[in-house]
């Protein structure tokens, strides 16, 4: 199995940038060389699949938008402090 580049991002502030980076990686390194969560199928165990995909990756690119650190979840708490926050899990 070939090694990939994992792209981590917050959908609400940097999805267009992450998708562009993914496209450029695949253009330069070949189809399937980037992993971005839109590649996942609906209904899977997301945490288990993230672990498996990260194990396949040789590098990770973290796309940090203007609202990345200050993103808040339900109740107004910072998402990075939430143990179930997807970006934190990645």
Biopython code that builds the backbone (N, CA, C, O; Angstrom):
import numpy as np
from Bio.PDB.StructureBuilder import StructureBuilder

atoms = [
    (1, "UNK", "N", (0.845, -1.186, 0.000)),
    (1, "UNK", "CA", (0.000, 0.000, 0.000)),
    (1, "UNK", "C", (0.884, 1.241, 0.000)),
    (1, "UNK", "O", (1.812, 1.358, 0.800)),
    (2, "UNK", "N", (0.586, 2.153, -0.896)),
    (2, "UNK", "CA", (1.420, 3.349, -1.001)),
    (2, "UNK", "C", (1.148, 4.312, 0.152)),
    (2, "UNK", "O", (0.041, 4.366, 0.687)),
    (3, "UNK", "N", (2.152, 5.051, 0.515)),
    (3, "UNK", "CA", (2.019, 6.055, 1.579)),
    (3, "UNK", "C", (1.363, 7.299, 1.007)),
    (3, "UNK", "O", (1.565, 7.653, -0.154)),
    (4, "UNK", "N", (0.578, 7.948, 1.839)),
    (4, "UNK", "CA", (-0.169, 9.118, 1.398)),
    (4, "UNK", "C", (0.168, 10.333, 2.250)),
    (4, "UNK", "O", (0.898, 10.253, 3.238)),
    (5, "UNK", "N", (-0.389, 11.448, 1.831)),
    (5, "UNK", "CA", (-0.290, 12.693, 2.591)),
    (5, "UNK", "C", (-1.687, 12.972, 3.148)),
    (5, "UNK", "O", (-2.645, 13.126, 2.390)),
    (6, "UNK", "N", (-1.794, 13.036, 4.465)),
    (6, "UNK", "CA", (-3.065, 13.254, 5.162)),
    (6, "UNK", "C", (-3.296, 14.758, 5.270)),
    (6, "UNK", "O", (-2.387, 15.502, 5.638)),
    (7, "UNK", "N", (-4.500, 15.202, 4.953)),
    (7, "UNK", "CA", (-4.828, 16.626, 5.033)),
    (7, "UNK", "C", (-5.874, 16.826, 6.125)),
    (7, "UNK", "O", (-6.985, 16.303, 6.040)),
    (8, "UNK", "N", (-5.504, 17.586, 7.144)),
    (8, "UNK", "CA", (-6.385, 17.891, 8.267)),
    (8, "UNK", "C", (-6.815, 19.348, 8.164)),
    (8, "UNK", "O", (-5.999, 20.227, 7.885)),
    (9, "UNK", "N", (-8.110, 19.599, 8.392)),
    (9, "UNK", "CA", (-8.625, 20.964, 8.250)),
    (9, "UNK", "C", (-9.979, 21.060, 8.943)),
    (9, "UNK", "O", (-10.603, 20.042, 9.243)),
    (10, "UNK", "N", (-10.425, 22.275, 9.195)),
    (10, "UNK", "CA", (-11.781, 22.507, 9.697)),
    (10, "UNK", "C", (-12.652, 22.878, 8.501)),
    (10, "UNK", "O", (-12.348, 23.817, 7.767)),
    (11, "UNK", "N", (-13.721, 22.140, 8.318)),
    (11, "UNK", "CA", (-14.588, 22.366, 7.154)),
    (11, "UNK", "C", (-15.154, 23.767, 7.113)),
    (11, "UNK", "O", (-15.282, 24.349, 6.035)),
    (12, "UNK", "N", (-15.497, 24.325, 8.270)),
    (12, "UNK", "CA", (-16.175, 25.614, 8.265)),
    (12, "UNK", "C", (-15.269, 26.794, 7.959)),
    (12, "UNK", "O", (-15.778, 27.884, 7.697)),
    (13, "UNK", "N", (-13.942, 26.631, 7.980)),
    (13, "UNK", "CA", (-13.112, 27.797, 7.657)),
    (13, "UNK", "C", (-12.010, 27.542, 6.637)),
    (13, "UNK", "O", (-11.363, 28.492, 6.195)),
    (14, "UNK", "N", (-11.776, 26.296, 6.250)),
    (14, "UNK", "CA", (-10.671, 26.083, 5.319)),
    (14, "UNK", "C", (-10.892, 24.955, 4.311)),
    (14, "UNK", "O", (-9.935, 24.497, 3.686)),
    (15, "UNK", "N", (-12.124, 24.504, 4.144)),
    (15, "UNK", "CA", (-12.397, 23.417, 3.200)),
    (15, "UNK", "C", (-11.933, 23.723, 1.772)),
    (15, "UNK", "O", (-11.316, 22.858, 1.148)),
    (16, "UNK", "N", (-12.202, 24.914, 1.230)),
    (16, "UNK", "CA", (-11.756, 25.166, -0.149)),
    (16, "UNK", "C", (-10.231, 25.064, -0.300)),
    (16, "UNK", "O", (-9.736, 24.576, -1.316)),
    (17, "UNK", "N", (-9.500, 25.521, 0.707)),
    (17, "UNK", "CA", (-8.036, 25.453, 0.655)),
    (17, "UNK", "C", (-7.559, 24.007, 0.735)),
    (17, "UNK", "O", (-6.661, 23.600, -0.002)),
    (18, "UNK", "N", (-8.165, 23.233, 1.636)),
    (18, "UNK", "CA", (-7.789, 21.828, 1.805)),
    (18, "UNK", "C", (-8.066, 21.035, 0.528)),
    (18, "UNK", "O", (-7.248, 20.212, 0.118)),
    (19, "UNK", "N", (-9.206, 21.278, -0.092)),
    (19, "UNK", "CA", (-9.543, 20.575, -1.328)),
    (19, "UNK", "C", (-8.594, 20.953, -2.465)),
    (19, "UNK", "O", (-8.232, 20.103, -3.279)),
    (20, "UNK", "N", (-8.195, 22.214, -2.522)),
    (20, "UNK", "CA", (-7.228, 22.649, -3.533)),
    (20, "UNK", "C", (-5.875, 21.987, -3.307)),
    (20, "UNK", "O", (-5.242, 21.523, -4.256)),
    (21, "UNK", "N", (-5.433, 21.941, -2.060)),
    (21, "UNK", "CA", (-4.161, 21.287, -1.732)),
    (21, "UNK", "C", (-4.215, 19.809, -2.112)),
    (21, "UNK", "O", (-3.269, 19.279, -2.695)),
    (22, "UNK", "N", (-5.315, 19.149, -1.784)),
    (22, "UNK", "CA", (-5.476, 17.738, -2.136)),
    (22, "UNK", "C", (-5.371, 17.534, -3.644)),
    (22, "UNK", "O", (-4.695, 16.618, -4.111)),
    (23, "UNK", "N", (-6.040, 18.389, -4.390)),
    (23, "UNK", "CA", (-6.013, 18.306, -5.852)),
    (23, "UNK", "C", (-4.599, 18.498, -6.402)),
    (23, "UNK", "O", (-4.172, 17.774, -7.301)),
    (24, "UNK", "N", (-3.879, 19.475, -5.856)),
    (24, "UNK", "CA", (-2.508, 19.731, -6.308)),
    (24, "UNK", "C", (-1.564, 18.572, -5.970)),
    (24, "UNK", "O", (-0.693, 18.224, -6.767)),
    (25, "UNK", "N", (-1.741, 17.981, -4.789)),
    (25, "UNK", "CA", (-0.917, 16.822, -4.406)),
    (25, "UNK", "C", (-1.145, 15.687, -5.393)),
    (25, "UNK", "O", (-0.195, 15.076, -5.881)),
    (26, "UNK", "N", (-2.416, 15.408, -5.682)),
    (26, "UNK", "CA", (-2.723, 14.308, -6.593)),
    (26, "UNK", "C", (-2.252, 14.605, -8.021)),
    (26, "UNK", "O", (-1.860, 13.691, -8.748)),
    (27, "UNK", "N", (-2.289, 15.853, -8.414)),
    (27, "UNK", "CA", (-1.803, 16.231, -9.742)),
    (27, "UNK", "C", (-0.296, 15.998, -9.847)),
    (27, "UNK", "O", (0.199, 15.551, -10.882)),
    (28, "UNK", "N", (0.433, 16.307, -8.759)),
    (28, "UNK", "CA", (1.891, 16.209, -8.789)),
    (28, "UNK", "C", (2.442, 14.843, -8.386)),
    (28, "UNK", "O", (3.516, 14.454, -8.845)),
    (29, "UNK", "N", (1.721, 14.107, -7.534)),
    (29, "UNK", "CA", (2.235, 12.833, -7.035)),
    (29, "UNK", "C", (1.401, 11.629, -7.456)),
    (29, "UNK", "O", (1.748, 10.492, -7.136)),
    (30, "UNK", "N", (0.314, 11.869, -8.163)),
    (30, "UNK", "CA", (-0.510, 10.776, -8.661)),
    (30, "UNK", "C", (-1.809, 10.602, -7.896)),
    (30, "UNK", "O", (-1.936, 10.987, -6.734)),
    (31, "UNK", "N", (-2.771, 10.007, -8.594)),
    (31, "UNK", "CA", (-4.089, 9.763, -8.008)),
    (31, "UNK", "C", (-3.963, 8.883, -6.763)),
    (31, "UNK", "O", (-3.246, 7.883, -6.769)),
    (32, "UNK", "N", (-4.658, 9.263, -5.712)),
    (32, "UNK", "CA", (-4.629, 8.495, -4.473)),
    (32, "UNK", "C", (-3.491, 8.846, -3.540)),
    (32, "UNK", "O", (-3.341, 8.212, -2.495)),
    (33, "UNK", "N", (-2.679, 9.843, -3.887)),
    (33, "UNK", "CA", (-1.532, 10.189, -3.039)),
    (33, "UNK", "C", (-1.912, 11.078, -1.857)),
    (33, "UNK", "O", (-1.125, 11.237, -0.924)),
    (34, "UNK", "N", (-3.113, 11.658, -1.888)),
    (34, "UNK", "CA", (-3.577, 12.502, -0.785)),
    (34, "UNK", "C", (-4.783, 11.838, -0.132)),
    (34, "UNK", "O", (-5.571, 11.162, -0.793)),
    (35, "UNK", "N", (-4.911, 12.042, 1.175)),
    (35, "UNK", "CA", (-6.121, 11.601, 1.865)),
    (35, "UNK", "C", (-6.787, 12.810, 2.501)),
    (35, "UNK", "O", (-6.162, 13.565, 3.247)),
    (36, "UNK", "N", (-8.060, 12.978, 2.193)),
    (36, "UNK", "CA", (-8.878, 14.028, 2.789)),
    (36, "UNK", "C", (-10.210, 13.373, 3.142)),
    (36, "UNK", "O", (-10.670, 12.485, 2.425)),
    (37, "UNK", "N", (-10.825, 13.797, 4.224)),
    (37, "UNK", "CA", (-11.982, 13.071, 4.753)),
    (37, "UNK", "C", (-13.163, 12.934, 3.804)),
    (37, "UNK", "O", (-14.029, 12.090, 4.031)),
    (38, "UNK", "N", (-13.223, 13.723, 2.767)),
    (38, "UNK", "CA", (-14.321, 13.566, 1.808)),
    (38, "UNK", "C", (-14.207, 12.242, 1.048)),
    (38, "UNK", "O", (-15.141, 11.836, 0.357)),
    (39, "UNK", "N", (-13.056, 11.569, 1.179)),
    (39, "UNK", "CA", (-12.856, 10.266, 0.551)),
    (39, "UNK", "C", (-13.563, 9.141, 1.313)),
    (39, "UNK", "O", (-13.676, 8.028, 0.799)),
    (40, "UNK", "N", (-14.038, 9.416, 2.530)),
    (40, "UNK", "CA", (-14.647, 8.390, 3.371)),
    (40, "UNK", "C", (-16.096, 8.130, 2.986)),
    (40, "UNK", "O", (-16.805, 9.029, 2.534)),
    (41, "UNK", "N", (-16.519, 6.894, 3.169)),
    (41, "UNK", "CA", (-17.893, 6.515, 2.879)),
    (41, "UNK", "C", (-18.784, 6.804, 4.081)),
    (41, "UNK", "O", (-18.335, 6.754, 5.226)),
    (42, "UNK", "N", (-20.032, 7.102, 3.814)),
    (42, "UNK", "CA", (-20.999, 7.350, 4.883)),
    (42, "UNK", "C", (-21.255, 6.066, 5.669)),
    (42, "UNK", "O", (-21.257, 4.971, 5.107)),
    (43, "UNK", "N", (-21.469, 6.214, 6.968)),
    (43, "UNK", "CA", (-21.830, 5.083, 7.811)),
    (43, "UNK", "C", (-20.681, 4.300, 8.414)),
    (43, "UNK", "O", (-20.913, 3.330, 9.136)),
    (44, "UNK", "N", (-19.459, 4.691, 8.139)),
    (44, "UNK", "CA", (-18.318, 3.955, 8.704)),
    (44, "UNK", "C", (-18.009, 4.457, 10.111)),
    (44, "UNK", "O", (-18.494, 5.511, 10.521)),
    (45, "UNK", "N", (-17.202, 3.699, 10.845)),
    (45, "UNK", "CA", (-16.705, 4.139, 12.152)),
    (45, "UNK", "C", (-15.598, 5.151, 11.867)),
    (45, "UNK", "O", (-14.478, 4.776, 11.518)),
    (46, "UNK", "N", (-15.920, 6.444, 12.019)),
    (46, "UNK", "CA", (-15.014, 7.509, 11.610)),
    (46, "UNK", "C", (-13.682, 7.461, 12.357)),
    (46, "UNK", "O", (-12.632, 7.627, 11.737)),
    (47, "UNK", "N", (-13.698, 7.240, 13.666)),
    (47, "UNK", "CA", (-12.452, 7.209, 14.451)),
    (47, "UNK", "C", (-11.576, 6.039, 14.020)),
    (47, "UNK", "O", (-10.369, 6.203, 13.840)),
    (48, "UNK", "N", (-12.162, 4.879, 13.855)),
    (48, "UNK", "CA", (-11.402, 3.701, 13.419)),
    (48, "UNK", "C", (-10.792, 3.922, 12.033)),
    (48, "UNK", "O", (-9.639, 3.576, 11.777)),
    (49, "UNK", "N", (-11.594, 4.503, 11.154)),
    (49, "UNK", "CA", (-11.112, 4.759, 9.792)),
    (49, "UNK", "C", (-10.013, 5.818, 9.771)),
    (49, "UNK", "O", (-9.050, 5.695, 9.013)),
    (50, "UNK", "N", (-10.149, 6.865, 10.604)),
    (50, "UNK", "CA", (-9.088, 7.882, 10.692)),
    (50, "UNK", "C", (-7.782, 7.252, 11.138)),
    (50, "UNK", "O", (-6.725, 7.538, 10.575)),
    (51, "UNK", "N", (-7.849, 6.390, 12.153)),
    (51, "UNK", "CA", (-6.638, 5.704, 12.630)),
    (51, "UNK", "C", (-5.996, 4.889, 11.506)),
    (51, "UNK", "O", (-4.779, 4.922, 11.324)),
    (52, "UNK", "N", (-6.809, 4.169, 10.769)),
    (52, "UNK", "CA", (-6.292, 3.346, 9.674)),
    (52, "UNK", "C", (-5.672, 4.212, 8.584)),
    (52, "UNK", "O", (-4.605, 3.891, 8.060)),
    (53, "UNK", "N", (-6.339, 5.305, 8.246)),
    (53, "UNK", "CA", (-5.816, 6.185, 7.198)),
    (53, "UNK", "C", (-4.537, 6.893, 7.637)),
    (53, "UNK", "O", (-3.606, 7.043, 6.846)),
    (54, "UNK", "N", (-4.490, 7.327, 8.895)),
    (54, "UNK", "CA", (-3.264, 7.967, 9.395)),
    (54, "UNK", "C", (-2.090, 6.990, 9.371)),
    (54, "UNK", "O", (-0.957, 7.390, 9.102)),
    (55, "UNK", "N", (-2.350, 5.722, 9.647)),
    (55, "UNK", "CA", (-1.293, 4.708, 9.615)),
    (55, "UNK", "C", (-0.724, 4.532, 8.206)),
    (55, "UNK", "O", (0.420, 4.107, 8.048)),
    (56, "UNK", "N", (-1.514, 4.857, 7.189)),
    (56, "UNK", "CA", (-1.074, 4.732, 5.797)),
    (56, "UNK", "C", (-0.292, 5.957, 5.323)),
    (56, "UNK", "O", (0.308, 5.940, 4.249)),
    (57, "UNK", "N", (-0.304, 7.015, 6.129)),
    (57, "UNK", "CA", (0.281, 8.273, 5.681)),
    (57, "UNK", "C", (1.721, 8.457, 6.117)),
    (57, "UNK", "O", (2.134, 8.024, 7.193)),
    (58, "UNK", "N", (2.458, 9.102, 5.261)),
    (58, "UNK", "CA", (3.852, 9.404, 5.532)),
    (58, "UNK", "C", (4.012, 10.833, 6.046)),
    (58, "UNK", "O", (4.996, 11.153, 6.713)),
    (59, "UNK", "N", (3.038, 11.693, 5.730)),
    (59, "UNK", "CA", (3.091, 13.101, 6.140)),
    (59, "UNK", "C", (1.675, 13.592, 6.390)),
    (59, "UNK", "O", (0.700, 13.005, 5.920)),
    (60, "UNK", "N", (1.583, 14.690, 7.147)),
    (60, "UNK", "CA", (0.294, 15.320, 7.392)),
    (60, "UNK", "C", (0.441, 16.818, 7.132)),
    (60, "UNK", "O", (1.430, 17.444, 7.514)),
    (61, "UNK", "N", (-0.562, 17.361, 6.479)),
    (61, "UNK", "CA", (-0.630, 18.803, 6.269)),
    (61, "UNK", "C", (-1.825, 19.297, 7.070)),
    (61, "UNK", "O", (-2.942, 18.811, 6.891)),
    (62, "UNK", "N", (-1.594, 20.245, 7.939)),
    (62, "UNK", "CA", (-2.664, 20.824, 8.736)),
    (62, "UNK", "C", (-2.967, 22.208, 8.171)),
    (62, "UNK", "O", (-2.116, 23.098, 8.184)),
    (63, "UNK", "N", (-4.178, 22.371, 7.679)),
    (63, "UNK", "CA", (-4.598, 23.640, 7.102)),
    (63, "UNK", "C", (-5.287, 24.431, 8.220)),
    (63, "UNK", "O", (-6.337, 24.033, 8.726)),
    (64, "UNK", "N", (-4.685, 25.538, 8.585)),
    (64, "UNK", "CA", (-5.199, 26.344, 9.694)),
    (64, "UNK", "C", (-5.776, 27.640, 9.141)),
    (64, "UNK", "O", (-5.049, 28.513, 8.668)),
    (65, "UNK", "N", (-7.092, 27.743, 9.212)),
    (65, "UNK", "CA", (-7.781, 28.942, 8.756)),
    (65, "UNK", "C", (-7.894, 29.956, 9.887)),
    (65, "UNK", "O", (-7.439, 29.713, 11.004)),
    (66, "UNK", "N", (-8.499, 31.080, 9.584)),
    (66, "UNK", "CA", (-8.626, 32.164, 10.554)),
    (66, "UNK", "C", (-9.407, 31.742, 11.800)),
    (66, "UNK", "O", (-9.116, 32.232, 12.891)),
    (67, "UNK", "N", (-10.379, 30.856, 11.669)),
    (67, "UNK", "CA", (-11.197, 30.455, 12.811)),
    (67, "UNK", "C", (-10.811, 29.125, 13.426)),
    (67, "UNK", "O", (-11.539, 28.608, 14.273)),
    (68, "UNK", "N", (-9.684, 28.555, 13.022)),
    (68, "UNK", "CA", (-9.276, 27.214, 13.441)),
    (68, "UNK", "C", (-9.161, 27.094, 14.957)),
    (68, "UNK", "O", (-9.754, 26.191, 15.548)),
    (69, "UNK", "N", (-8.422, 27.971, 15.583)),
    (69, "UNK", "CA", (-8.191, 27.895, 17.035)),
    (69, "UNK", "C", (-9.427, 28.323, 17.815)),
    (69, "UNK", "O", (-9.736, 27.742, 18.855)),
    (70, "UNK", "N", (-10.121, 29.316, 17.330)),
    (70, "UNK", "CA", (-11.249, 29.893, 18.073)),
    (70, "UNK", "C", (-12.578, 29.181, 17.808)),
    (70, "UNK", "O", (-13.605, 29.592, 18.348)),
    (71, "UNK", "N", (-12.582, 28.130, 16.995)),
    (71, "UNK", "CA", (-13.832, 27.433, 16.680)),
    (71, "UNK", "C", (-14.485, 26.925, 17.957)),
    (71, "UNK", "O", (-13.829, 26.336, 18.815)),
    (72, "UNK", "N", (-15.783, 27.162, 18.067)),
    (72, "UNK", "CA", (-16.518, 26.757, 19.262)),
    (72, "UNK", "C", (-17.584, 25.737, 18.907)),
    (72, "UNK", "O", (-18.169, 25.768, 17.825)),
    (73, "UNK", "N", (-17.818, 24.842, 19.837)),
    (73, "UNK", "CA", (-18.847, 23.830, 19.663)),
    (73, "UNK", "C", (-20.114, 24.233, 20.376)),
    (73, "UNK", "O", (-20.309, 25.389, 20.750)),
    (74, "UNK", "N", (-20.970, 23.247, 20.553)),
    (74, "UNK", "CA", (-22.213, 23.500, 21.277)),
    (74, "UNK", "C", (-21.883, 23.948, 22.693)),
    (74, "UNK", "O", (-20.977, 23.401, 23.321)),
    (75, "UNK", "N", (-22.595, 24.917, 23.188)),
    (75, "UNK", "CA", (-22.347, 25.429, 24.528)),
    (75, "UNK", "C", (-21.281, 26.499, 24.581)),
    (75, "UNK", "O", (-21.044, 27.081, 25.639)),
    (76, "UNK", "N", (-20.622, 26.774, 23.440)),
    (76, "UNK", "CA", (-19.641, 27.849, 23.378)),
    (76, "UNK", "C", (-18.227, 27.490, 23.799)),
    (76, "UNK", "O", (-17.366, 28.369, 23.825)),
    (77, "UNK", "N", (-17.953, 26.230, 24.132)),
    (77, "UNK", "CA", (-16.593, 25.822, 24.519)),
    (77, "UNK", "C", (-15.723, 25.666, 23.269)),
    (77, "UNK", "O", (-16.217, 25.308, 22.200)),
    (78, "UNK", "N", (-14.435, 25.937, 23.414)),
    (78, "UNK", "CA", (-13.510, 25.761, 22.298)),
    (78, "UNK", "C", (-13.485, 24.302, 21.864)),
    (78, "UNK", "O", (-13.382, 23.399, 22.693)),
    (79, "UNK", "N", (-13.578, 24.083, 20.565)),
    (79, "UNK", "CA", (-13.608, 22.716, 20.048)),
    (79, "UNK", "C", (-12.306, 21.964, 20.308)),
    (79, "UNK", "O", (-12.335, 20.750, 20.510)),
    (80, "UNK", "N", (-11.172, 22.649, 20.308)),
    (80, "UNK", "CA", (-9.899, 21.959, 20.561)),
    (80, "UNK", "C", (-9.810, 21.384, 21.968)),
    (80, "UNK", "O", (-8.978, 20.514, 22.227)),
    (81, "UNK", "N", (-10.651, 21.855, 22.873)),
    (81, "UNK", "CA", (-10.679, 21.317, 24.231)),
    (81, "UNK", "C", (-11.627, 20.127, 24.338)),
    (81, "UNK", "O", (-11.665, 19.449, 25.364)),
    (82, "UNK", "N", (-12.383, 19.879, 23.290)),
    (82, "UNK", "CA", (-13.335, 18.776, 23.260)),
    (82, "UNK", "C", (-12.623, 17.510, 22.788)),
    (82, "UNK", "O", (-12.089, 17.467, 21.680)),
    (83, "UNK", "N", (-12.617, 16.488, 23.628)),
    (83, "UNK", "CA", (-11.919, 15.245, 23.288)),
    (83, "UNK", "C", (-12.517, 14.540, 22.072)),
    (83, "UNK", "O", (-11.887, 13.651, 21.501)),
    (84, "UNK", "N", (-13.729, 14.931, 21.673)),
    (84, "UNK", "CA", (-14.378, 14.321, 20.510)),
    (84, "UNK", "C", (-14.282, 15.191, 19.258)),
    (84, "UNK", "O", (-14.872, 14.859, 18.230)),
    (85, "UNK", "N", (-13.556, 16.285, 19.332)),
    (85, "UNK", "CA", (-13.376, 17.155, 18.177)),
    (85, "UNK", "C", (-12.551, 16.428, 17.124)),
    (85, "UNK", "O", (-11.475, 15.911, 17.423)),
    (86, "UNK", "N", (-13.052, 16.387, 15.892)),
    (86, "UNK", "CA", (-12.388, 15.610, 14.827)),
    (86, "UNK", "C", (-10.972, 16.107, 14.549)),
    (86, "UNK", "O", (-10.062, 15.301, 14.349)),
    (87, "UNK", "N", (-10.778, 17.422, 14.535)),
    (87, "UNK", "CA", (-9.445, 17.950, 14.272)),
    (87, "UNK", "C", (-8.493, 17.558, 15.400)),
    (87, "UNK", "O", (-7.346, 17.190, 15.147)),
    (88, "UNK", "N", (-8.957, 17.634, 16.615)),
    (88, "UNK", "CA", (-8.132, 17.207, 17.751)),
    (88, "UNK", "C", (-7.792, 15.723, 17.646)),
    (88, "UNK", "O", (-6.656, 15.326, 17.905)),
    (89, "UNK", "N", (-8.768, 14.907, 17.267)),
    (89, "UNK", "CA", (-8.520, 13.468, 17.118)),
    (89, "UNK", "C", (-7.475, 13.189, 16.031)),
    (89, "UNK", "O", (-6.631, 12.306, 16.184)),
    (90, "UNK", "N", (-7.540, 13.940, 14.945)),
    (90, "UNK", "CA", (-6.562, 13.741, 13.875)),
    (90, "UNK", "C", (-5.170, 14.077, 14.355)),
    (90, "UNK", "O", (-4.211, 13.970, 13.590)),
]
sb = StructureBuilder()
sb.init_structure("model")
sb.init_model(0)
sb.init_chain("A")
sb.init_seg("    ")
for serial, (resi, resn, name, xyz) in enumerate(atoms, 1):
    if name == "N":
        sb.init_residue(resn, " ", resi, " ")
    sb.init_atom(name, np.array(xyz, "f"), 0.0, 1.0, " ", f" {name:<3s}", serial, name[0])
structure = sb.get_structure()
